[in-house]
C-alpha cells in the first residue's frame, strides 16, 4: 500500500535522549517500537533528484525485539516554506531490499549514501515522536503531526519549545560528518 501525503515535522537536537523518553513515559505516551533503520539513498548520475530538492530512500527497519525487518521505498519532494520541515512524501512497502535495489539500478539510479540510526518510536497527542540516535552525529527528537499547532503543543509538553528547529536532513548531516557518501 502506498501513502501519498504531506509530511510535517520538527527535528530538535537533544543532549539527553533518555530524559526525553522518561518524560514521554511520564506523560502517558505510547511506545510503539524500538528499531534500527538503515537508509540507503539513490539518485541519477546527473543528481537530478538532489537538484530538485528531492530524495529517494530505501529503508530497512529492523525491530530490535523480534529481529524482523521490513522495507519501504520513499520519495520525498521539495521542502515547502514554513517553520517546520514540510514536504510531499510518497511511500510504499516493498518485500525485498535486494530486489528493490536491483530495480532502481536497472532504471539508472545508483546509491550514493547510507547511514543507520537507532530509533525509539512513540505516540503522543496525535503526533508521532521519534527518539533517534545517530552514531557520530548526535541525538534528536522528531515530532511529526497533522499541523503546526499540534506539533508545537507536543513540543511544549516535552519541554522543547525553546530548542531550535533543525531543518537539515539526517542525510545532509551524515554526509557533512563524513559518515555517508
Contact map, one row per residue, 1 for C-alpha under 8 A:
1110000000000000000000000000000000000000000000000000000000000000000000000000000000000000000110000000000000000000000000000000000000000000000000000000000000000000000000000000000000000
1111000000000000000000000000000000000000000000000000000000000000000000000000000000000000011110000000000000000000000000000000000000000000000000000000000000000000000000000000000000000
1111100000000000000000000000000000000000000000000000000000000000000000000000000000000000111100000000000000000000000000000000000000000000000000000000000000000000000000000000000000000
0111110000000000000000000000000000000000000000000000000000000000000000000000000000000001111000000000000000000000000000000000000000000000000000000000000000000000000000000000000000000
0011111000000000000000000000000000000000000000000000000000000000000000000000000000000001110000000000000000000000000000000000000000000000000000000000000000000000000000000000000000000
0001111100000000000000000000000000000000000000000000000000000000000000000000000000000111100000000000000000000000000000000000000000000000000000000000000000000000000000000000000000000
0000111110000000000000000000000000000000000000000000000000000000000000000000000000001111100000000000000000000000000000000000000000000000000000011000000000000000000000000000000000000
0000011111000000000000000000000000000000000000000000000000000000000000000000000000011110000000000000000000000000000000000000000000000000000000011111000000000000000000000000000000000
0000001111100000000000000000000000000000000000000000000000000000000000000000000000011100000000000000000000000000000000000000000000000000000001111000001000000000000000000000000000000
0000000111110000000000000000000000000000000000000000000000000000000000000000000000011000000000000000000000000000000000000000000000000000000001110000001000000000000011000000000000000
0000000011111000000000000000000000000000000000000000000000000000000000000000000000000000000000000000000000000000000000000000000000000000000111100000000000000000000011100000000000000
0000000001111100000000000000000000000000000000000000000000000000000000000000000000000000000000000000000000000000000000000000000000000000000111000000000000000001001111000000000000000
0000000000111110000000000000000000000000000000000000000000000000000000000000000000000000000000000000000000000000000000000000000000000000011110000000000000000000001101000000000000000
0000000000011111100000000000000000000000000000000000000000000000000000000000000000000000000000000000000000000000000000000000000000000000011110000000000000000000000000000000000000000
0000000000001111100000000000000000000000000000000000000000000000000000000000000000000000000000000000000000000000000000000000000000000000001000000000000000000000000000000000000000000
0000000000000111111100000000000000000000000000000000000000000000000000000000000000000000000000000000000000000000000000000000000000000000001000000000000000000000000000000000000000000
0000000000000111111110000000000000000000000000000000000000000000000000000000000000000000000000000000000000000000000000000000000000100000001110000000000000000000000000000000000000000
0000000000000001111111000000000000000000000000000000000000000000000000000000000000000000000000000000000000000000000000000000000000000000000000000000000000000000000000000000000000000
0000000000000001111111100000000000000000000000000000000000000000000000000000000000000000000000000000000000000000000000000000000000000000000000000000000000000000000000000000000000000
0000000000000001111111110000000000000000000000000000000000000000000000000000000000000000000000000000000000000000000000000000000000000000000000000000000000000100000000000000000000000
0000000000000000111111111000000000000000000000000000000000000000000000000000000000000000000000000000000000000000000000000000000000100000000000000000000000000000000000000000000000000
0000000000000000011111111100000000000000000000000000000000000000000000000000000000000000000000000000000000000000000000000000000000000000000000000000000000000000000000000000000000000
0000000000000000001111111110000000000000000000000000000000000000000000000000000000000000000000000000000000000000000000000000000000000000000000000000000000000100000000000000000000000
0000000000000000000111111111100000000000000000000000000000000000000000000000000000000000000000000000000000000000000000000101000000000000000000000000000000000100000000000000000000000
0000000000000000000011111111111000000000000000000000000000000000000000000000000000000000000000000000000000000000000000000000000000000000000000000000000000000000000000000000000000000
0000000000000000000001111111100000000000000000000000000000000000000000000000000000000000000000000000000000000000000000000000000000000000000000000000000000000000000000000000000000000
0000000000000000000000111111100000000000000000000000000000000000000000000000000000000000000000000000000000000000000000000000000000000000000000000000000000000000000000000000000000000
0000000000000000000000011111110000000000000000000000000000000000000000000000000000000000000000000000000000000000000000000001000000000000000000000000000000000000000000000000000000000
0000000000000000000000011111111000000000000000000000000000000000000000000000000000000000000000000000000000000000000000000111100000000000000000000000000000000000000000000000000000000
0000000000000000000000001001111100000000000000000000000000000000000000000000000000000000000000000000000000000000000000000111000000000000000000000000000000000000000000000000000000000
0000000000000000000000001000111110000000000000000000000000000000000000000000000000000000000000000000000000000000000000011110000000000000000000000000000000000000000000000000000000000
0000000000000000000000000000011111000000000000000000000000000000000000000000000000000000000000000000000000000000000000011110000000000000000000000000000000000000000000000000000000000
0000000000000000000000000000001111100000000000000000000000000010000000000000000000000000000000000000000000000000000000011100000000000000000000000000000000000000000000000000000000000
0000000000000000000000000000000111110000000000000000000000000011100000000000000000000000000000000000000000000000000001111000000000000000000000000000000000000000000000000000000000000
0000000000000000000000000000000011111000000000000000000000001111000000000000000000000000000000000000000000000000000001110000000000000000000000000000000000000000000000000000000000000
0000000000000000000000000000000001111100000000000000000000001111000000000000000000000000000000000000000000000000000111100000000000000000000000000000000000000000000000000000000000000
0000000000000000000000000000000000111110000000000000000000111100000000000000000000000000000000000000000000000000000111100000000000000000000000000000000000000000000000000000000000000
0000000000000000000000000000000000011111000000000000000000111000000000000000000000000000000000000000000000000000011110000000000000000000000000000000000000000000000000000000000000000
0000000000000000000000000000000000001111100000000000000011110000000000000000000000000000000000000000000000000000011100000000000000000000000000000000000000000000000000000000000000000
0000000000000000000000000000000000000111110000000000000011100000000000000000000000000000000000000000000000000011111000000000000000000000000000000000000000000000000000000000000000000
0000000000000000000000000000000000000011111000000000001111000000000000000000000000000000000000000000000000000011110000000000000000000000000000000000000000000000000000000000000000000
0000000000000000000000000000000000000001111100000000001111000000000000000000000000000000000000000000000100001111100000000000000000000000000000000000000000000000000000000000000000000
0000000000000000000000000000000000000000111111111100001100000000000000000000000000000000000000000000000000001111000000000000000000000000000000000000000000000000000000000000000000000
0000000000000000000000000000000000000000011111111000000000000000000000000000000000000000000000000000000000011100000000000000000000000000000000000000000000000000000000000000000000000
0000000000000000000000000000000000000000001111110000000000000000000000000000000000000000000000000000000000011100000000000000000000000000000000000000000000000000000000000000000000000
0000000000000000000000000000000000000000001111110000000000000000000000000000000000000000000000000000000000000000000000000000000000000000000000000000000000000000000000000000000000000
0000000000000000000000000000000000000000001111111110000000000000000000000000000000000000000000000000000000000000000000000000000000000000000000000000000000000000000000000000000000000
0000000000000000000000000000000000000000001111111111000000000000000000000000000000000000000000000000000000000000000000000000000000000000000000000000000000000000000000000000000000000
0000000000000000000000000000000000000000001100111111111100000000000000000000000000000000000000000000000000000000000000000000000000000000000000000000000000000000000000000000000000000
0000000000000000000000000000000000000000001000111111111000000000000000000000000000000000000000000000000000000000000000000000000000000000000000000000000000000000000000000000000000000
0000000000000000000000000000000000000000000000111111110000000000000000000000000000000000000000000000000000000000000000000000000000000000000000000000000000000000000000000000000000000
0000000000000000000000000000000000000000000000011111110000000000000000000000110000000000000000000000000000000000000000000000000000000000000000000000000000000000000000000000000000000
0000000000000000000000000000000000000000000000001111111000000000000000000000111000000000000000000000000000000000000000000000000000000000000000000000000000000000000000000000000000000
0000000000000000000000000000000000000000000000001111111100000000000000000011111000000000000000000000000000000000000000000000000000000000000000000000000000000000000000000000000000000
0000000000000000000000000000000000000000111000001100111110000000000000000111100000000000000000000000000000000000000000000000000000000000000000000000000000000000000000000000000000000
0000000000000000000000000000000000000000111000001000011111000000000000001111000000000000000000000000000000000000000000000000000000000000000000000000000000000000000000000000000000000
0000000000000000000000000000000000000011110000000000001111100000000000001110000000000000000000000000000000000000000000000000000000000000000000000000000000000000000000000000000000000
0000000000000000000000000000000000000011110000000000000111110000000000111100000000000000000000001000100000000000000000000000000000000000000000000000000000000000000000000000000000000
0000000000000000000000000000000000001111000000000000000011111000000000111100000000000000000000000000000000000000000000000000000000000000000000000000000000000000000000000000000000000
0000000000000000000000000000000000001110000000000000000001111100000011110000000000000000000000001000000000000000000000000000000000000000000000000000000000000000000000000000000000000
0000000000000000000000000000000000111100000000000000000000111110000011100000000000000000000000000000000000000000000000000000000000000000000000000000000000000000000000000000000000000
0000000000000000000000000000000000111000000000000000000000011111001111000000000000000000000000000000000000000000000000000000000000000000000000000000000000000000000000000000000000000
0000000000000000000000000000000011110000000000000000000000001111111110000000000000000000000000000000000000000000000000000000000000000000000000000000000000000000000000000000000000000
0000000000000000000000000000000001110000000000000000000000000111111100000000000000000000000000000000000000000000000000000000000000000000000000000000000000000000000000000000000000000
0000000000000000000000000000000001000000000000000000000000000011111000000000000000000000000000000000000000000000000000000000000000000000000000000000000000000000000000000000000000000
0000000000000000000000000000000000000000000000000000000000000011111100000000000000000000000000000000000000000000000000000000000000000000000000000000000000000000000000000000000000000
0000000000000000000000000000000000000000000000000000000000000111111110000000000000000000000000000000000000000000000000000000000000000000000000000000000000000000000000000000000000000
0000000000000000000000000000000000000000000000000000000000000111011111000000000000000000000000000000000000000000000000000000000000000000000000000000000000000000000000000000000000000
0000000000000000000000000000000000000000000000000000000000011110001111100000000000000000000000000000000000000000000000000000000000000000000000000000000000000000000000000000000000000
0000000000000000000000000000000000000000000000000000000000011100000111110000000000000000000011100000000000000000000000000000000000000000000000000000000000000000000000000000000000000
0000000000000000000000000000000000000000000000000000000001111000000011111000000000000000000011111000000000000000000000000000000000000000000000000000000000000000000000000000000000000
0000000000000000000000000000000000000000000000000000000001110000000001111100000000000000001111000000000000000000000000000000000000000000000000000000000000000000000000000000000000000
0000000000000000000000000000000000000000000000000000000111100000000000111110000000000000001111000000000000000000000000000000000000000000000000000000000000000000000000000000000000000
0000000000000000000000000000000000000000000000000000001111100000000000011111000000000000111100000000000000000000000000000000000000000000000000000000000000000000000000000000000000000
0000000000000000000000000000000000000000000000000000011110000000000000001111100000000000111000000000000000000000000000000000000000000000000000000000000000000000000000000000000000000
0000000000000000000000000000000000000000000000000000011100000000000000000111110000000011110000000000000000000000000000000000000000000000000000000000000000000000000000000000000000000
0000000000000000000000000000000000000000000000000001111000000000000000000011111000000011100000000000000000000000000000000000000000000000000000000000000000000000000000000000000000000
0000000000000000000000000000000000000000000000000001110000000000000000000001111100000011000000000000000000000000000000000000000000000000000000000000000000000000000000000000000000000
0000000000000000000000000000000000000000000000000000110000000000000000000000111110001111000000000000000000000000000000000000000000000000000000000000000000000000000000000000000000000
0000000000000000000000000000000000000000000000000000000000000000000000000000011111001110000000000000000000000000000000000000000000000000000000000000000000000000000000000000000000000
0000000000000000000000000000000000000000000000000000000000000000000000000000001111100100000000000000000000000000000000000000000000000000000000000000000000000000000000000000000000000
0000000000000000000000000000000000000000000000000000000000000000000000000000000111111100000000000000000000000000000000000000000000000000000000000000000000000000000000000000000000000
0000000000000000000000000000000000000000000000000000000000000000000000000000000011111000000000000000000000000000000000000000000000000000000000000000000000000000000010000000000000000
0000000111000000000000000000000000000000000000000000000000000000000000000000000001111100000000000000000000000000000000000000000000000000000000000001000000000000000010100000000000000
0000001111000000000000000000000000000000000000000000000000000000000000000000001101111110000000000000000000000000000000000000000000000000000000000000000000000000000000100000000000000
0000011110000000000000000000000000000000000000000000000000000000000000000000001111011111000000000000000000000000000000000000000000000000000000000000000000000000000000000000000000000
0000011100000000000000000000000000000000000000000000000000000000000000000001111100001111100000000000000000000000000000000000000000000000000000000000000000000000000000000000000000000
0001111000000000000000000000000000000000000000000000000000000000000000000001111000000111110000000000000000000000000000000000000000000000000000000000000000000000000000000000000000000
0011111000000000000000000000000000000000000000000000000000000000000000000111100000000011111000000000000000000000000000000000000000000000000000000000000000000000000000000000000000000
0111100000000000000000000000000000000000000000000000000000000000000000000111000000000001111100000000000000000000000000000000000000000000000000000000000000000000000000000000000000000
0111000000000000000000000000000000000000000000000000000000000000000000011110000000000000111110000000000000000000000000000000000000000000000000000000000000000000000000000000000000000
1110000000000000000000000000000000000000000000000000000000000000000000011100000000000000011111000000000000000000000000000000000000000000000000000000000000000000000000000000000000000
1100000000000000000000000000000000000000000000000000000000000000000001111000000000000000001111100000000000000000000000000000000000000000000000000000000000000000000000000000000000000
0000000000000000000000000000000000000000000000000000000000000000000001111000000000000000000111111001000000000000000000000000000000000000000000000000000000000000000000000000000000000
0000000000000000000000000000000000000000000000000000000000000000000001100000000000000000000011111000000000000000000000000000000000000000000000000000000000000000000000000000000000000
0000000000000000000000000000000000000000000000000000000000000000000000100000000000000000000001111111000000000000000000000000000000000000000000000000000000000000000000000000000000000
0000000000000000000000000000000000000000000000000000000001010000000000100000000000000000000001111111100000000000000000000000000000000000000000000000000000000000000000000000000000000
0000000000000000000000000000000000000000000000000000000000000000000000000000000000000000000000011111110000000000000000000000000000000000000000000000000000000000000000000000000000000
0000000000000000000000000000000000000000000000000000000000000000000000000000000000000000000000011111111000000000000000000000000000000000000000000000000000000000000000000000000000000
0000000000000000000000000000000000000000000000000000000000000000000000000000000000000000000001011111111100000000000000000000000000000000000000000000000000000000000000000000000000000
0000000000000000000000000000000000000000000000000000000001000000000000000000000000000000000000001111111110000000000000000000000000000000000000000000000000000000000000000000000000000
0000000000000000000000000000000000000000000000000000000000000000000000000000000000000000000000000111111111000000000000000000000000000000000000000000000000000000000000000000000000000
0000000000000000000000000000000000000000000000000000000000000000000000000000000000000000000000000011111111100000000000000000000000000000000000000000000000000000000000000000000000000
0000000000000000000000000000000000000000010000000000000000000000000000000000000000000000000000000001111111111100000000000000000000000000000000000000000000000000000000000000000000000
0000000000000000000000000000000000000000000000000000000000000000000000000000000000000000000000000000111111111100000000000000000000000000000000000000000000000000000000000000000000000
0000000000000000000000000000000000000000000000000000000000000000000000000000000000000000000000000000011111111000000000000000000000000000000000000000000000000000000000000000000000000
0000000000000000000000000000000000000000000000000000000000000000000000000000000000000000000000000000001111111000000000000000000000000000000000000000000000000000000000000000000000000
0000000000000000000000000000000000000000000110000000000000000000000000000000000000000000000000000000000111111100000000000000000000000000000000000000000000000000000000000000000000000
0000000000000000000000000000000000000000011110000000000000000000000000000000000000000000000000000000000111111110000000000000000000000000000000000000000000000000000000000000000000000
0000000000000000000000000000000000000000011110000000000000000000000000000000000000000000000000000000000110011111000000000000000000000000000000000000000000000000000000000000000000000
0000000000000000000000000000000000000001111000000000000000000000000000000000000000000000000000000000000000001111110000000000000000000000000000000000000000000000000000000000000000000
0000000000000000000000000000000000000001111000000000000000000000000000000000000000000000000000000000000000000111110000000000000000000000000000000000000000000000000000000000000000011
0000000000000000000000000000000000000001110000000000000000000000000000000000000000000000000000000000000000000011111000000000000000000000000000000000000000000000000000000010001000011
0000000000000000000000000000000000000111100000000000000000000000000000000000000000000000000000000000000000000011111100000000000000000000000000000000000000000000000000000000000000011
0000000000000000000000000000000000000111000000000000000000000000000000000000000000000000000000000000000000000000111110000000000000000000000000000000000000000000000000000010010000110
0000000000000000000000000000000000011110000000000000000000000000000000000000000000000000000000000000000000000000011111000000000000000100000000000000000000000000000000000000000000000
0000000000000000000000000000000000011100000000000000000000000000000000000000000000000000000000000000000000000000001111100000000000011110000000000000000000000000000000000000000000000
0000000000000000000000000000000001111000000000000000000000000000000000000000000000000000000000000000000000000000000111110000000000011100000000000000000000000000000000000000000000000
0000000000000000000000000000000001111000000000000000000000000000000000000000000000000000000000000000000000000000000011111000000001111000000000000000000000000000000000000000000000000
0000000000000000000000000000001111100000000000000000000000000000000000000000000000000000000000000000000000000000000001111100000001110000000000000000000000000000000000000000000000000
0000000000000000000000000000001111000000000000000000000000000000000000000000000000000000000000000000000000000000000000111110000111100000000000000000000000000000000000000000000000000
0000000000000000000000010000111110000000000000000000000000000000000000000000000000000000000000000000000000000000000000011111000111100000000000000000000000000000000000000000000000000
0000000000000000000000000000111100000000000000000000000000000000000000000000000000000000000000000000000000000000000000001111111110000000000000000000000000000000000000000000000000000
0000000000000000000000010001110000000000000000000000000000000000000000000000000000000000000000000000000000000000000000000111111110000000000000000000000001000000000000000000000000000
0000000000000000000000000000100000000000000000000000000000000000000000000000000000000000000000000000000000000000000000000011111000000000000000000000010001000000000000000000000000000
0000000000000000000000000000000000000000000000000000000000000000000000000000000000000000000000000000000000000000000000000011111100000000000000001100010000000000000000000000000000000
0000000000000000000000000000000000000000000000000000000000000000000000000000000000000000000000000000000000000000000000000011111110000000000000111100011001000000000000000000000000000
0000000000000000000000000000000000000000000000000000000000000000000000000000000000000000000000000000000000000000000000001111011111000000000001111000000000000000000000000000000000000
0000000000000000000000000000000000000000000000000000000000000000000000000000000000000000000000000000000000000000000000001111001111100000000011110000000000000000000000000000000000000
0000000000000000000000000000000000000000000000000000000000000000000000000000000000000000000000000000000000000000000000111100000111110000000111100000000000000000000000000000000000000
0000000000000000100010000000000000000000000000000000000000000000000000000000000000000000000000000000000000000000000000111100000011111000001111000000000000000000000000000000000000000
0000000000000000000000000000000000000000000000000000000000000000000000000000000000000000000000000000000000000000000011110000000001111100001111000000000000000000000000000000000000000
0000000000000000000000000000000000000000000000000000000000000000000000000000000000000000000000000000000000000000000011100000000000111110111100000000000000000000000000000000000000000
0000000000000000000000000000000000000000000000000000000000000000000000000000000000000000000000000000000000000000000111000000000000011111111000000000000000000000000000000000000000000
0000000000000000000000000000000000000000000000000000000000000000000000000000000000000000000000000000000000000000000010000000000000001111110000000000000000000000000000000000000000000
0000000000000000000000000000000000000000000000000000000000000000000000000000000000000000000000000000000000000000000000000000000000000111110000000000000000000000000000000000000010100
0000000000000000000000000000000000000000000000000000000000000000000000000000000000000000000000000000000000000000000000000000000000001111111000000000000000000000000000000000110010000
0000000000001100000000000000000000000000000000000000000000000000000000000000000000000000000000000000000000000000000000000000000000001111111100000000000000000000000000000000000000000
0000000000001111100000000000000000000000000000000000000000000000000000000000000000000000000000000000000000000000000000000000000000111100111110000000000000000000000000000000000000000
0000000000111100100000000000000000000000000000000000000000000000000000000000000000000000000000000000000000000000000000000000000001111000011111000000000000000000000000000000000000000
0000000000111100100000000000000000000000000000000000000000000000000000000000000000000000000000000000000000000000000000000000000011110000001111100000000000000000000000000000000000000
0000000011110000000000000000000000000000000000000000000000000000000000000000000000000000000000000000000000000000000000000000000111110000000111110000000000000000000000000000000000000
0000000011100000000000000000000000000000000000000000000000000000000000000000000000000000000000000000000000000000000000000000001111000000000011111000001001100000000000000000000000000
0000001111000000000000000000000000000000000000000000000000000000000000000000000000000000000000000000000000000000000000000000001110000000000001111100001000000000000000000000000000000
0000001110000000000000000000000000000000000000000000000000000000000000000000000000000000000000000000000000000000000000000000011100000000000000111111011000000000000000000000000000000
0000000100000000000000000000000000000000000000000000000000000000000000000000000000000000000000000000000000000000000000000000011000000000000000011111011000000000000000000000000000000
0000000100000000000000000000000000000000000000000000000000000000000000000000000000000000000000000000000000000000000000000000000000000000000000001111111000000000000000000000000000000
0000000100000000000000000000000000000000000000000000000000000000000000000000000000010000000000000000000000000000000000000000000000000000000000001111111100000000000000000000000000000
0000000000000000000000000000000000000000000000000000000000000000000000000000000000000000000000000000000000000000000000000000000000000000000000000011111110000000000000000000000000000
0000000000000000000000000000000000000000000000000000000000000000000000000000000000000000000000000000000000000000000000000000111000000000000000001111111111000000000000000000000000000
0000000011000000000000000000000000000000000000000000000000000000000000000000000000000000000000000000000000000000000000000000001000000000000000111111111111100000000000000000000000000
0000000000000000000000000000000000000000000000000000000000000000000000000000000000000000000000000000000000000000000000000000000000000000000000000001111111110000100000000000000000000
0000000000000000000000000000000000000000000000000000000000000000000000000000000000000000000000000000000000000000000000000000000000000000000000000000111111111000000000000000000000000
0000000000000000000000000000000000000000000000000000000000000000000000000000000000000000000000000000000000000000000000000001101000000000000000100000011111111100000000000000000000000
0000000000000000000000000000000000000000000000000000000000000000000000000000000000000000000000000000000000000000000000000000000000000000000000100000001111111111100000000000000000000
0000000000000000000000000000000000000000000000000000000000000000000000000000000000000000000000000000000000000000000000000000000000000000000000000000000111111111100000000000000000000
0000000000000000000000000000000000000000000000000000000000000000000000000000000000000000000000000000000000000000000000000000000000000000000000000000000011111111000000000000000000000
0000000000000000000100110000000000000000000000000000000000000000000000000000000000000000000000000000000000000000000000000000000000000000000000000000000001111111000000000000000000000
0000000000000000000000000000000000000000000000000000000000000000000000000000000000000000000000000000000000000000000000000000000000000000000000000000000000111111110000000000000000000
0000000000010000000000000000000000000000000000000000000000000000000000000000000000000000000000000000000000000000000000000000000000000000000000000000000000111111111000000000000000000
0000000000000000000000000000000000000000000000000000000000000000000000000000000000000000000000000000000000000000000000000000000000000000000000000000000100110011111000000000000000000
0000000000000000000000000000000000000000000000000000000000000000000000000000000000000000000000000000000000000000000000000000000000000000000000000000000000000011111100000000000000000
0000000000011000000000000000000000000000000000000000000000000000000000000000000000000000000000000000000000000000000000000000000000000000000000000000000000000001111110000000000000000
0000000000011000000000000000000000000000000000000000000000000000000000000000000000000000000000000000000000000000000000000000000000000000000000000000000000000000011111000000000000000
0000000001110000000000000000000000000000000000000000000000000000000000000000000000110000000000000000000000000000000000000000000000000000000000000000000000000000001111100000000000000
0000000001111000000000000000000000000000000000000000000000000000000000000000000000000000000000000000000000000000000000000000000000000000000000000000000000000000000111110000000000000
0000000000100000000000000000000000000000000000000000000000000000000000000000000000011000000000000000000000000000000000000000000000000000000000000000000000000000000011111000000000000
0000000000000000000000000000000000000000000000000000000000000000000000000000000000000000000000000000000000000000000000000000000000000000000000000000000000000000000001111101100000000
0000000000000000000000000000000000000000000000000000000000000000000000000000000000000000000000000000000000000000000000000000000000000000000000000000000000000000000000111111100000000
0000000000000000000000000000000000000000000000000000000000000000000000000000000000000000000000000000000000000000000000000000000000000000000000000000000000000000000000011111110000000
0000000000000000000000000000000000000000000000000000000000000000000000000000000000000000000000000000000000000000101000000000000000000000000000000000000000000000000000001111111000010
0000000000000000000000000000000000000000000000000000000000000000000000000000000000000000000000000000000000000000000000000000000000000000000000000000000000000000000000011111111100000
0000000000000000000000000000000000000000000000000000000000000000000000000000000000000000000000000000000000000000000000000000000000000000100000000000000000000000000000011111111110000
0000000000000000000000000000000000000000000000000000000000000000000000000000000000000000000000000000000000000000001000000000000000000000100000000000000000000000000000000111111111110
0000000000000000000000000000000000000000000000000000000000000000000000000000000000000000000000000000000000000000100000000000000000000000000000000000000000000000000000000011111111111
0000000000000000000000000000000000000000000000000000000000000000000000000000000000000000000000000000000000000000000000000000000000000000000000000000000000000000000000000001111111100
0000000000000000000000000000000000000000000000000000000000000000000000000000000000000000000000000000000000000000000000000000000000000001100000000000000000000000000000000000111111110
0000000000000000000000000000000000000000000000000000000000000000000000000000000000000000000000000000000000000000000000000000000000000000000000000000000000000000000000000000011111111
0000000000000000000000000000000000000000000000000000000000000000000000000000000000000000000000000000000000000000001000000000000000000001000000000000000000000000000000000000011111111
0000000000000000000000000000000000000000000000000000000000000000000000000000000000000000000000000000000000000001111000000000000000000000000000000000000000000000000000000010011011111
0000000000000000000000000000000000000000000000000000000000000000000000000000000000000000000000000000000000000001110000000000000000000000000000000000000000000000000000000000001001111
